[in-house]
Amino acid sequence: MPQTGPSLAVVTGTTDVYLILGDPVEQVRAPESFNLIFAMMGIDAVLVPVHVAPENLNAFVRTAFMAKNIKGMWVTIPHKTPIMDVLDSCDELGRIAGAVNAVRRSATGQIEGGLFDGEGFVASMNHFAVGHAGKRVLILGAGGAAAAIGASLVCAPLGASAELAFFDPVPGRAQAVASRIGAATAARVFAVDSNDPAGFDVVINASPLGLKATDPMPCDVNRMEPHAALMDILMKNQPTPIVRAARTRGLAAHAGFEMMIQQAHLYLDFFGLTEAAEMVRRDASFLRDLISH
């Protein structure tokens, strides 16, 4: 591991370009981490945030991949599910969840998707010693990240959650995600019509609530069980109000930074940057230091 901080590389005509697509993009932290990794490893590449409206997503992805130096895309809210319509293929977790968070162009011109959010999330739970095997889990939100987390929780190699419930205020959205994951895995997955966390062992905020100061709380923390843990996947404004409220009650509550750290090597492998992936897999402490500051 390098002992001195590397200087960020200069972007030139030979630089490989990666994009992170979102709407909004102000909250993304991936460029900080991955541009640092590129610099540390001497990789001539840059990751750039791109603000793409939902109605332009399909056209943007297809057009951007016409550029030979655009090598891949990170995908964030709200595009993880809609981008499935652009893909020629995706991995198994992406198929189960109906969402991806990484896209690349193959040597034959095919657009391929990969899903790492759920794997990163489950690894972050293990990092914090938050158990989920055999537990009742409530996921607040039913977007692409929520679906990814749900798919990985019921497919976890060290044991699946006993029950997995989704809540989303948009009618039918939670049911659609629960039905898709349940049908693909035969797991106990269902939708609930309330965000009440009572009776659940783990509560996961996978909604955007908390990105804005005016947002309501995703759920009533006072209704959480005394032994329950809270995980909030948001990357902005941490600790969010719900994390602070849970900690005030003495509950274990964790922000979403570790979820990104734990999937960094998966992104790098997906884009063929195997040496960088191995470096991060061996020691990701420099990413924790970066994000914590």
C-alpha positions, 0 to 999 in steps of 0.5 A: 500500500503506498504510504504517501498520497498520490496526485490525481492523474491529468486527464488526456486524450488517452484517458479512459472515461467512466461515468456515474449516472444519477438524478441527482448526482450531488450525493455521490461519493464514488468519484472520490474513491475510485479516482483515488484508486486510479491514481494510486495504481497509475491507471489512466482513467477518470470517473465523472458524475453525469446528471441524466434525467429519467426520460433521457436514460435510454438514449444517453446510455446507447449514445455514450457507449458509441464513444470508444474511450467511455469504458463503463458506467456506475448507476445510481438513483433512480436509474438502477431498475430502468436501465435494465431496458437498455441491457443485452444481458446481466448477472444472476443477482441483477436478474433476480432483483431487476436492477443493476448498478454497473454497466459495460460494453463488451468486445462485441458491442453488447451492453452488459450489467452487473449488480453489486449493491446487495453484495456490498451491503451484506458484507457491510452487515458482516463488517459491523456484526449485524446478523441477518441470517434467520432474522426478520428484516424490513426494507424501507423503499423498493427501488433498485438499491432496495431490490439489490439488498433484498436479493442478496439477503435471501441468497446470502451464502452464510444464511438467508433472512427468515423473512424479508418485508418491503415497504414503499409509499408508491402503491404496488411498488413494494409488492412488485419487488417482493413478488419478483424476488420471492418467485426467483428464490422461493424465499419468504418475501412480502410487501407490507402496507406500513413502515412500522418497524415493530417486530423486525430485527433489522430495519434498512433505510433504502429510500431517499428519505434523508437526502433533504433536510425537509424529508420526513423520517423513513419510520418511527425509530421509537417503534423499533425493538430494543435489540434491533439494528438500523442500516441506512444506505444514504451517502449524504448528510450522514449521520442522517436524522434516523441514524441519530435517532436510533443511536440516541435510543442506544440501538446499533445504527450504521451509515451506508459508506461501508456498503460502497467500500465493500463493493469497490473491488467488485466494480473494479473486477467487473471493469477488468481492473483486476490488480486494483481490485486485488489491492482494495480486497487486501486493504480498503482502510484508505477508503474508510479514511477518505470517506471519514474525512 
